[in-house]
Amino acid sequence: MLKSILSLLLILSLNTFAKDTKMTNIYDFKVKTIDGKETTLEQYNDKVMLIVNVASKCGFTRQYDGLESLYRKYKEEGLVILGFPCNQFGSQEPGTEKEIQNFCRVNFGVTFPMFSKINVNGDEAHPLYQYLKSEQPGVLGTEVIKWNFTKFLVERKGNVVKRFGSSTNPKDIEKDIETLLR
């Protein structure tokens, strides 16, 4: 009997813990802009967000063009693209924040918000990315980010609704974005 009660208490406490961790709000995450200012994602409340881990020396770097094109086309309707540089994949983002910012502006005309370099995997993964991966696991339920330019689509209320792999071209996400903007 005591064993049954203890088991029940353990299950209840685990369920409570799971609910508490699920209660995290994407708008509460602290991030640092590419020019070093600490902020939260609250400023993007009621926006459709496409959150992308980016790199300057990657085979997918040309996707900056498509991301910027989507941003310019839909920003007035409520789309924001958030770029998070990451150097975890083949050291393809070795530069400083200033170098990254300059590279993006000069080579791709990037005007969407960029943030400081972060880790997306491992013990040092940024809490935002821990959350994104838990909300939208990848293939076969794996949470690990496999490469640069993995994209997470977040609807206006802050729910992470889709995850797209590196090889997904930004234009192939356009219909999903349009649906969320309507």
N, C-alpha and C positions, 0 to 999 in steps of 0.2 A: 504494500500500500504506500509506504513512504517513498519507495523507489518510483512508483507511478506519479506521485505528487511532484517529486523532484524533476522527473522527466517533463511533466506538464509545465512546470515553472520555467524550465530551460527553454522549451519551445516558445512559450509566451514571451520570454525576454528576447529571444532571437527575432521573433516577429516584430516586436516593438523596435528593436535595433534596426531591422531592415526598413521599417516604415520611416524611422527617423532619418536614415541615410538617404532614402528616396525623396524626402521632403526638401532636399537641396534645391535652391532656386538659381538658375543660370545667371540671373542678373546680380547676384551677390558676389560672384567670383571677382577677386582682385586681380587686375592685370596691369602691366606697365606699358605705356605707349612707346613707340620706337624712339621718341625723344626723351624717355626717362620719367614721364609723369605717371604716378600711380593713380588708378581709377578703377571703376567696376564696369560691368556690362550693363548696368542700369540705364545708361544713356541710350541703349538700343531697345529698351522696352517698347513693345508694340511694333517692332520692325521684324521683317523676315531676315534672318542672318544666315550667311554661308561662311562657315569658319573653316579655314584652310591652313595646314602647316606647309610653309613655302620654303624654297631654297633657290639661290641664285645660280648655282652651277650644276643643275640637274637636267636630265633629259626631258623633264616635264616643265622646265622653266618657261617655255613658250606659252604655257597656260596663263601666264600673267595677262597676255593680250585678251584672251577670252574672259577672264575674270573681270578685267577693267571694262570690257565691252558690256557685260551683264550689269555691272555696277552703274555705268553711265546711262544705260537704257532704262533701268528700273529703280534707281535711287529715289526719284520723286514719288514713286508709288510705295516706297517703304522698304526697299531692299538695302541691306548693308553687307558688304563683304569684309571680313576681318582676317588679315594675314598675320600668321604667327611663324616667323622664321625659326627653323630648327636645323641643327648641325649634326643630328644623330645618324644620318644615313649617308655613309661614304664621305663624311666631312664636306658636304656640298653647300654649306652655308658658313664659311669660315670667317667672313668679314665682321667688322664692328657694326653696330646699329646704324651709325652715320653712313658707312659704306653701303650697307644693304639699302637704306633709304634712297641714297643717290642712285644706285644701280637700278632700282625699280622705277624711279622717276625718269631717268635719262633713257633707259632702254625700252620701257613699256608704258611710260606716261601714267604710272599708277597714282590714283588719287584716293582710292579707298583706304580706310584706316589700317595701319600697320602697327605691330607691337614688338616689344623686345623679344630677343631670342629666348626660346624655351626648349625644354625636353618634353617629348610627348609619350615616351615609353620609359619603363624602368622605375627604380626607387625615387628618382628625381623628377618624375613626370609632373608637369604643372597640374594642380588640382582641377582646373578647367578641363584638361584633356582626360584626366582620370574619370571625370563625370561624363564627358561626351562618349568615351569608349564604353562605359557601363550602360549608358542609355541606348546606344546603337552599336552593338558588337558587330564585328565583321563576319566574314565567311565562317561557317561552322561554329559560330558563337565566340570566336576568338576576339579578344579586346585589343590586342597589340596593333599598333599602326605599322603597316608594312613598308611604307615609303613616303617620300615627300608628296605633297599635293593630294593628300587624303582630305575629303571634304565632308563636313557635317552641315545638314540643312536644319534650321531651327525656325519653327513657326512663331507667329506674333506673340503668343502667350508664353514662349520660352521652352516649349517642348521640342526635344530633339527628334525629328521625324524620319530622317534618312541619313545614310552614310554612303559615300561614293568613294571608290578606290582611285588611286593615282591616275590610272589610264582613262578615267571618265573625263571626257572633254567638257569644259564648262558649258558649251552650247547645248550639250546633251542633258543638262540639268534645267534648262530654260523652262520647259513645260511644267516641271515640278514647282519652280519658283513662281510662275504665273498663277498656278492653282492656289498657292498660299497667299499671294498678294490679293486675290479676288475676294 
